[in-house]
Each structure stands twice: as C-alpha cells, then as structure tokens.
Amino acid sequence: GRTARAAREGLSLLLIGPDDLMNYKKICRTLQKDEDLPVFPVQNECMKAIK
C-alpha cells in the first residue's frame, strides 16, 4: 500500500468483484479518473478457494 511505498513510485492492485463495480465507477467519476484499467479474467474455481 501507500505506507509501504512511502514517497517512492510503485504498483497498486485493486480487486473489484461484480458487486463492487458500480461503486468503483462512481469513485472514478468523482475523482475524474479514467476507468480503462486492464482487466484480468479470473476463473470462478480459483475464487471459491480464496473465500
């Protein structure tokens, strides 16, 4: 996260599920940020193991 990177550049990863997509888009509009982030498809079987 931001604390670990302090003032240095780094990579941030955001995980959004289908239920979160609408809120994510609202946040992007509020912050005037583009929504065209790379999409990484995930197999449902993998997600079951994580839950």
A tleap script that builds the chain and sets N, CA, C and O, in Angstrom:
source leaprc.protein.ff14SB
mol = sequence {
  NGLY ARG THR ALA ARG ALA ALA ARG GLU GLY
  LEU SER LEU LEU LEU ILE GLY PRO ASP ASP
  LEU MET ASN TYR LYS LYS ILE CYS ARG THR
  LEU GLN LYS ASP GLU ASP LEU PRO VAL PHE
  PRO VAL GLN ASN GLU CYS MET LYS ALA ILE
  CLYS
}
set mol.1.N position { 0.809 -1.191 0.000 }
set mol.1.CA position { 0.000 0.000 0.000 }
set mol.1.C position { 0.851 1.252 0.000 }
set mol.1.O position { 2.070 1.191 -0.159 }
set mol.2.N position { 0.205 2.376 0.178 }
set mol.2.CA position { 0.906 3.664 0.148 }
set mol.2.C position { 1.950 3.757 1.249 }
set mol.2.O position { 3.023 4.320 1.032 }
set mol.3.N position { 1.660 3.224 2.407 }
set mol.3.CA position { 2.605 3.319 3.518 }
set mol.3.C position { 3.896 2.577 3.193 }
set mol.3.O position { 4.987 3.064 3.489 }
set mol.4.N position { 3.776 1.413 2.592 }
set mol.4.CA position { 4.964 0.625 2.263 }
set mol.4.C position { 5.813 1.314 1.208 }
set mol.4.O position { 7.039 1.202 1.235 }
set mol.5.N position { 5.189 2.020 0.283 }
set mol.5.CA position { 5.937 2.696 -0.777 }
set mol.5.C position { 6.474 4.036 -0.312 }
set mol.5.O position { 7.430 4.549 -0.894 }
set mol.6.N position { 5.891 4.607 0.708 }
set mol.6.CA position { 6.255 5.943 1.200 }
set mol.6.C position { 6.234 6.931 0.043 }
set mol.6.O position { 5.198 7.083 -0.604 }
set mol.7.N position { 7.333 7.598 -0.237 }
set mol.7.CA position { 7.359 8.612 -1.294 }
set mol.7.C position { 7.833 8.043 -2.631 }
set mol.7.O position { 8.018 8.790 -3.591 }
set mol.8.N position { 8.029 6.740 -2.697 }
set mol.8.CA position { 8.515 6.124 -3.929 }
set mol.8.C position { 7.353 5.687 -4.807 }
set mol.8.O position { 6.235 5.485 -4.333 }
set mol.9.N position { 7.642 5.543 -6.104 }
set mol.9.CA position { 6.639 5.024 -7.026 }
set mol.9.C position { 6.493 3.537 -6.812 }
set mol.9.O position { 7.400 2.880 -6.301 }
set mol.10.N position { 5.342 3.004 -7.206 }
set mol.10.CA position { 5.127 1.576 -7.065 }
set mol.10.C position { 3.863 1.154 -7.773 }
set mol.10.O position { 3.237 1.942 -8.481 }
set mol.11.N position { 3.502 -0.064 -7.582 }
set mol.11.CA position { 2.343 -0.659 -8.224 }
set mol.11.C position { 1.252 -0.869 -7.185 }
set mol.11.O position { 1.511 -1.322 -6.070 }
set mol.12.N position { 0.035 -0.535 -7.571 }
set mol.12.CA position { -1.112 -0.759 -6.706 }
set mol.12.C position { -2.060 -1.711 -7.419 }
set mol.12.O position { -2.277 -1.584 -8.625 }
set mol.13.N position { -2.618 -2.649 -6.698 }
set mol.13.CA position { -3.522 -3.633 -7.263 }
set mol.13.C position { -4.881 -3.475 -6.597 }
set mol.13.O position { -4.982 -3.445 -5.371 }
set mol.14.N position { -5.914 -3.377 -7.406 }
set mol.14.CA position { -7.274 -3.207 -6.906 }
set mol.14.C position { -8.105 -4.395 -7.355 }
set mol.14.O position { -8.197 -4.672 -8.550 }
set mol.15.N position { -8.705 -5.090 -6.421 }
set mol.15.CA position { -9.570 -6.220 -6.738 }
set mol.15.C position { -11.019 -5.771 -6.605 }
set mol.15.O position { -11.444 -5.310 -5.545 }
set mol.16.N position { -11.764 -5.909 -7.688 }
set mol.16.CA position { -13.161 -5.479 -7.708 }
set mol.16.C position { -14.020 -6.653 -8.144 }
set mol.16.O position { -13.796 -7.247 -9.199 }
set mol.17.N position { -14.994 -6.974 -7.327 }
set mol.17.CA position { -15.942 -8.015 -7.689 }
set mol.17.C position { -17.132 -7.394 -8.401 }
set mol.17.O position { -17.290 -6.173 -8.400 }
set mol.18.N position { -17.963 -8.220 -9.004 }
set mol.18.CA position { -19.128 -7.708 -9.730 }
set mol.18.C position { -20.022 -6.812 -8.871 }
set mol.18.O position { -20.608 -5.854 -9.376 }
set mol.19.N position { -20.129 -7.117 -7.576 }
set mol.19.CA position { -20.982 -6.315 -6.695 }
set mol.19.C position { -20.396 -4.932 -6.420 }
set mol.19.O position { -21.120 -4.024 -6.012 }
set mol.20.N position { -19.101 -4.765 -6.639 }
set mol.20.CA position { -18.417 -3.504 -6.351 }
set mol.20.C position { -18.275 -2.593 -7.566 }
set mol.20.O position { -17.871 -1.438 -7.429 }
set mol.21.N position { -18.600 -3.096 -8.741 }
set mol.21.CA position { -18.320 -2.360 -9.968 }
set mol.21.C position { -19.007 -0.999 -10.016 }
set mol.21.O position { -18.385 -0.015 -10.418 }
set mol.22.N position { -20.267 -0.921 -9.618 }
set mol.22.CA position { -20.992 0.349 -9.670 }
set mol.22.C position { -20.334 1.385 -8.754 }
set mol.22.O position { -20.159 2.539 -9.146 }
set mol.23.N position { -19.975 0.979 -7.548 }
set mol.23.CA position { -19.314 1.912 -6.623 }
set mol.23.C position { -17.953 2.336 -7.146 }
set mol.23.O position { -17.566 3.495 -6.995 }
set mol.24.N position { -17.223 1.415 -7.757 }
set mol.24.CA position { -15.924 1.742 -8.341 }
set mol.24.C position { -16.075 2.819 -9.418 }
set mol.24.O position { -15.301 3.776 -9.461 }
set mol.25.N position { -17.067 2.656 -10.279 }
set mol.25.CA position { -17.292 3.638 -11.348 }
set mol.25.C position { -17.669 5.002 -10.774 }
set mol.25.O position { -17.255 6.031 -11.309 }
set mol.26.N position { -18.443 5.024 -9.700 }
set mol.26.CA position { -18.799 6.291 -9.051 }
set mol.26.C position { -17.557 6.982 -8.499 }
set mol.26.O position { -17.396 8.194 -8.641 }
set mol.27.N position { -16.688 6.207 -7.872 }
set mol.27.CA position { -15.449 6.768 -7.327 }
set mol.27.C position { -14.595 7.341 -8.448 }
set mol.27.O position { -14.041 8.431 -8.308 }
set mol.28.N position { -14.483 6.620 -9.558 }
set mol.28.CA position { -13.694 7.108 -10.698 }
set mol.28.C position { -14.248 8.424 -11.224 }
set mol.28.O position { -13.488 9.344 -11.525 }
set mol.29.N position { -15.573 8.517 -11.334 }
set mol.29.CA position { -16.176 9.773 -11.814 }
set mol.29.C position { -15.903 10.904 -10.834 }
set mol.29.O position { -15.558 12.010 -11.249 }
set mol.30.N position { -16.050 10.645 -9.551 }
set mol.30.CA position { -15.811 11.662 -8.534 }
set mol.30.C position { -14.375 12.166 -8.581 }
set mol.30.O position { -14.128 13.364 -8.444 }
set mol.31.N position { -13.429 11.252 -8.776 }
set mol.31.CA position { -12.009 11.614 -8.820 }
set mol.31.C position { -11.555 12.048 -10.210 }
set mol.31.O position { -10.393 12.396 -10.416 }
set mol.32.N position { -12.489 12.022 -11.161 }
set mol.32.CA position { -12.201 12.369 -12.556 }
set mol.32.C position { -11.046 11.534 -13.096 }
set mol.32.O position { -10.121 12.051 -13.723 }
set mol.33.N position { -11.121 10.234 -12.838 }
set mol.33.CA position { -10.112 9.276 -13.301 }
set mol.33.C position { -10.716 8.394 -14.382 }
set mol.33.O position { -11.914 8.112 -14.380 }
set mol.34.N position { -9.859 7.963 -15.307 }
set mol.34.CA position { -10.306 7.035 -16.339 }
set mol.34.C position { -10.610 5.681 -15.714 }
set mol.34.O position { -9.995 5.282 -14.725 }
set mol.35.N position { -11.566 4.988 -16.308 }
set mol.35.CA position { -11.935 3.666 -15.818 }
set mol.35.C position { -11.274 2.558 -16.624 }
set mol.35.O position { -11.461 1.383 -16.307 }
set mol.36.N position { -10.509 2.894 -17.652 }
set mol.36.CA position { -9.969 1.863 -18.527 }
set mol.36.C position { -8.703 1.234 -17.948 }
set mol.36.O position { -7.598 1.442 -18.448 }
set mol.37.N position { -8.897 0.463 -16.886 }
set mol.37.CA position { -7.818 -0.295 -16.278 }
set mol.37.C position { -7.760 -1.663 -16.942 }
set mol.37.O position { -8.776 -2.145 -17.443 }
set mol.38.N position { -6.611 -2.289 -16.958 }
set mol.38.CA position { -6.539 -3.636 -17.532 }
set mol.38.C position { -7.412 -4.605 -16.738 }
set mol.38.O position { -7.462 -4.547 -15.509 }
set mol.39.N position { -8.081 -5.474 -17.440 }
set mol.39.CA position { -8.941 -6.466 -16.809 }
set mol.39.C position { -8.221 -7.807 -16.849 }
set mol.39.O position { -7.712 -8.224 -17.889 }
set mol.40.N position { -8.189 -8.464 -15.718 }
set mol.40.CA position { -7.574 -9.776 -15.621 }
set mol.40.C position { -8.663 -10.779 -15.281 }
set mol.40.O position { -9.099 -10.856 -14.132 }
set mol.41.N position { -9.109 -11.552 -16.271 }
set mol.41.CA position { -10.174 -12.523 -16.001 }
set mol.41.C position { -9.728 -13.545 -14.957 }
set mol.41.O position { -8.570 -13.962 -14.926 }
set mol.42.N position { -10.659 -13.933 -14.117 }
set mol.42.CA position { -10.380 -14.900 -13.059 }
set mol.42.C position { -11.370 -16.045 -13.192 }
set mol.42.O position { -12.563 -15.829 -13.410 }
set mol.43.N position { -10.869 -17.254 -13.058 }
set mol.43.CA position { -11.752 -18.413 -13.110 }
set mol.43.C position { -12.480 -18.546 -11.776 }
set mol.43.O position { -11.879 -18.407 -10.710 }
set mol.44.N position { -13.770 -18.814 -11.850 }
set mol.44.CA position { -14.583 -18.905 -10.636 }
set mol.44.C position { -14.071 -19.960 -9.664 }
set mol.44.O position { -14.195 -19.791 -8.451 }
set mol.45.N position { -13.495 -21.053 -10.180 }
set mol.45.CA position { -12.984 -22.098 -9.293 }
set mol.45.C position { -11.891 -21.549 -8.382 }
set mol.45.O position { -11.793 -21.939 -7.218 }
set mol.46.N position { -11.075 -20.652 -8.909 }
set mol.46.CA position { -9.999 -20.059 -8.109 }
set mol.46.C position { -10.575 -19.197 -6.992 }
set mol.46.O position { -10.059 -19.204 -5.874 }
set mol.47.N position { -11.623 -18.467 -7.279 }
set mol.47.CA position { -12.215 -17.582 -6.282 }
set mol.47.C position { -12.849 -18.376 -5.146 }
set mol.47.O position { -12.811 -17.938 -3.997 }
set mol.48.N position { -13.423 -19.517 -5.441 }
set mol.48.CA position { -14.024 -20.345 -4.393 }
set mol.48.C position { -12.972 -20.762 -3.373 }
set mol.48.O position { -13.244 -20.808 -2.174 }
set mol.49.N position { -11.774 -21.065 -3.853 }
set mol.49.CA position { -10.698 -21.484 -2.954 }
set mol.49.C position { -10.255 -20.341 -2.048 }
set mol.49.O position { -9.838 -20.581 -0.915 }
set mol.50.N position { -10.340 -19.112 -2.525 }
set mol.50.CA position { -9.914 -17.950 -1.747 }
set mol.50.C position { -10.912 -17.631 -0.642 }
set mol.50.O position { -10.524 -17.246 0.461 }
set mol.51.N position { -12.192 -17.790 -0.940 }
set mol.51.CA position { -13.227 -17.472 0.045 }
set mol.51.C position { -13.094 -18.418 1.196 }
set mol.51.O position { -13.865 -18.339 2.152 }
savepdb mol mol.pdb
quit
